[in-house]
Amino acid sequence: MKKIAFIFLNALPILIMISLIPFVENDYFLTLIYTAIIIISLIIKKTKNDLLVLIFGFFIMIASEYFFINTGVETFQRNTLFGLMPLWLPFLWSYGFVAIKRSIEILNT
């Protein structure tokens, strides 16, 4: 039961970020909020390689989303990053990578 609670706590910032999307229409402001949430989350708890995973997730997701958009698989109405996708999207995905890494670590203990 403790593992489930810890995994939920690691996912909580992502749930908060997703819940803000319909309420914050300005992509730049939403990106700023996401950055603050990520920084606070990393200050509260930072495990080994979190920053590396965050940076990896950021760039991998930009490339992946770019590919999906260019193949027509995905489209976005909000396109403040390269005219293709919302600026905040790679920030959300990159922290998702961190949460997944942490969840796997929790399950492996």
MODELLER restraints for C-alpha pairs under 7 A, 6 or more apart:
rsr = mdl.restraints
at = mdl.atoms
rsr.add(forms.Gaussian(group=physical.xy_distance, feature=features.Distance(at['CA:3:A'], at['CA:106:A']), mean=6.31, stdev=0.5))
rsr.add(forms.Gaussian(group=physical.xy_distance, feature=features.Distance(at['CA:3:A'], at['CA:107:A']), mean=6.81, stdev=0.5))
rsr.add(forms.Gaussian(group=physical.xy_distance, feature=features.Distance(at['CA:7:A'], at['CA:103:A']), mean=5.37, stdev=0.5))
rsr.add(forms.Gaussian(group=physical.xy_distance, feature=features.Distance(at['CA:10:A'], at['CA:99:A']), mean=5.53, stdev=0.5))
rsr.add(forms.Gaussian(group=physical.xy_distance, feature=features.Distance(at['CA:11:A'], at['CA:99:A']), mean=6.00, stdev=0.5))
rsr.add(forms.Gaussian(group=physical.xy_distance, feature=features.Distance(at['CA:13:A'], at['CA:37:A']), mean=6.76, stdev=0.5))
rsr.add(forms.Gaussian(group=physical.xy_distance, feature=features.Distance(at['CA:14:A'], at['CA:92:A']), mean=6.94, stdev=0.5))
rsr.add(forms.Gaussian(group=physical.xy_distance, feature=features.Distance(at['CA:14:A'], at['CA:96:A']), mean=6.70, stdev=0.5))
rsr.add(forms.Gaussian(group=physical.xy_distance, feature=features.Distance(at['CA:17:A'], at['CA:34:A']), mean=6.50, stdev=0.5))
rsr.add(forms.Gaussian(group=physical.xy_distance, feature=features.Distance(at['CA:24:A'], at['CA:30:A']), mean=6.05, stdev=0.5))
rsr.add(forms.Gaussian(group=physical.xy_distance, feature=features.Distance(at['CA:27:A'], at['CA:80:A']), mean=6.94, stdev=0.5))
rsr.add(forms.Gaussian(group=physical.xy_distance, feature=features.Distance(at['CA:27:A'], at['CA:86:A']), mean=6.51, stdev=0.5))
rsr.add(forms.Gaussian(group=physical.xy_distance, feature=features.Distance(at['CA:27:A'], at['CA:87:A']), mean=6.13, stdev=0.5))
rsr.add(forms.Gaussian(group=physical.xy_distance, feature=features.Distance(at['CA:27:A'], at['CA:88:A']), mean=6.36, stdev=0.5))
rsr.add(forms.Gaussian(group=physical.xy_distance, feature=features.Distance(at['CA:28:A'], at['CA:87:A']), mean=6.97, stdev=0.5))
rsr.add(forms.Gaussian(group=physical.xy_distance, feature=features.Distance(at['CA:30:A'], at['CA:88:A']), mean=6.48, stdev=0.5))
rsr.add(forms.Gaussian(group=physical.xy_distance, feature=features.Distance(at['CA:31:A'], at['CA:87:A']), mean=6.58, stdev=0.5))
rsr.add(forms.Gaussian(group=physical.xy_distance, feature=features.Distance(at['CA:31:A'], at['CA:88:A']), mean=4.57, stdev=0.5))
rsr.add(forms.Gaussian(group=physical.xy_distance, feature=features.Distance(at['CA:34:A'], at['CA:91:A']), mean=6.74, stdev=0.5))
rsr.add(forms.Gaussian(group=physical.xy_distance, feature=features.Distance(at['CA:38:A'], at['CA:95:A']), mean=6.82, stdev=0.5))
rsr.add(forms.Gaussian(group=physical.xy_distance, feature=features.Distance(at['CA:50:A'], at['CA:98:A']), mean=5.92, stdev=0.5))
rsr.add(forms.Gaussian(group=physical.xy_distance, feature=features.Distance(at['CA:53:A'], at['CA:97:A']), mean=6.46, stdev=0.5))
rsr.add(forms.Gaussian(group=physical.xy_distance, feature=features.Distance(at['CA:53:A'], at['CA:98:A']), mean=5.97, stdev=0.5))
rsr.add(forms.Gaussian(group=physical.xy_distance, feature=features.Distance(at['CA:54:A'], at['CA:94:A']), mean=4.92, stdev=0.5))
rsr.add(forms.Gaussian(group=physical.xy_distance, feature=features.Distance(at['CA:54:A'], at['CA:95:A']), mean=5.90, stdev=0.5))
rsr.add(forms.Gaussian(group=physical.xy_distance, feature=features.Distance(at['CA:54:A'], at['CA:97:A']), mean=6.51, stdev=0.5))
rsr.add(forms.Gaussian(group=physical.xy_distance, feature=features.Distance(at['CA:54:A'], at['CA:98:A']), mean=5.91, stdev=0.5))
rsr.add(forms.Gaussian(group=physical.xy_distance, feature=features.Distance(at['CA:55:A'], at['CA:94:A']), mean=6.87, stdev=0.5))
rsr.add(forms.Gaussian(group=physical.xy_distance, feature=features.Distance(at['CA:57:A'], at['CA:93:A']), mean=6.56, stdev=0.5))
rsr.add(forms.Gaussian(group=physical.xy_distance, feature=features.Distance(at['CA:57:A'], at['CA:94:A']), mean=4.25, stdev=0.5))
rsr.add(forms.Gaussian(group=physical.xy_distance, feature=features.Distance(at['CA:57:A'], at['CA:97:A']), mean=5.82, stdev=0.5))
rsr.add(forms.Gaussian(group=physical.xy_distance, feature=features.Distance(at['CA:58:A'], at['CA:90:A']), mean=5.14, stdev=0.5))
rsr.add(forms.Gaussian(group=physical.xy_distance, feature=features.Distance(at['CA:58:A'], at['CA:91:A']), mean=6.26, stdev=0.5))
rsr.add(forms.Gaussian(group=physical.xy_distance, feature=features.Distance(at['CA:58:A'], at['CA:93:A']), mean=6.73, stdev=0.5))
rsr.add(forms.Gaussian(group=physical.xy_distance, feature=features.Distance(at['CA:58:A'], at['CA:94:A']), mean=4.60, stdev=0.5))
rsr.add(forms.Gaussian(group=physical.xy_distance, feature=features.Distance(at['CA:61:A'], at['CA:90:A']), mean=5.84, stdev=0.5))
rsr.add(forms.Gaussian(group=physical.xy_distance, feature=features.Distance(at['CA:61:A'], at['CA:93:A']), mean=6.64, stdev=0.5))
rsr.add(forms.Gaussian(group=physical.xy_distance, feature=features.Distance(at['CA:62:A'], at['CA:90:A']), mean=5.91, stdev=0.5))
rsr.add(forms.Gaussian(group=physical.xy_distance, feature=features.Distance(at['CA:68:A'], at['CA:74:A']), mean=5.66, stdev=0.5))
rsr.add(forms.Gaussian(group=physical.xy_distance, feature=features.Distance(at['CA:69:A'], at['CA:75:A']), mean=5.79, stdev=0.5))
rsr.add(forms.Gaussian(group=physical.xy_distance, feature=features.Distance(at['CA:76:A'], at['CA:84:A']), mean=6.91, stdev=0.5))
rsr.add(forms.Gaussian(group=physical.xy_distance, feature=features.Distance(at['CA:76:A'], at['CA:85:A']), mean=5.74, stdev=0.5))
rsr.add(forms.Gaussian(group=physical.xy_distance, feature=features.Distance(at['CA:78:A'], at['CA:85:A']), mean=6.06, stdev=0.5))
rsr.add(forms.Gaussian(group=physical.xy_distance, feature=features.Distance(at['CA:78:A'], at['CA:86:A']), mean=5.10, stdev=0.5))
rsr.add(forms.Gaussian(group=physical.xy_distance, feature=features.Distance(at['CA:79:A'], at['CA:85:A']), mean=4.01, stdev=0.5))
rsr.add(forms.Gaussian(group=physical.xy_distance, feature=features.Distance(at['CA:79:A'], at['CA:86:A']), mean=4.64, stdev=0.5))
rsr.add(forms.Gaussian(group=physical.xy_distance, feature=features.Distance(at['CA:80:A'], at['CA:86:A']), mean=5.02, stdev=0.5))
rsr.add(forms.Gaussian(group=physical.xy_distance, feature=features.Distance(at['CA:80:A'], at['CA:87:A']), mean=5.28, stdev=0.5))
rsr.add(forms.Gaussian(group=physical.xy_distance, feature=features.Distance(at['CA:81:A'], at['CA:87:A']), mean=4.68, stdev=0.5))
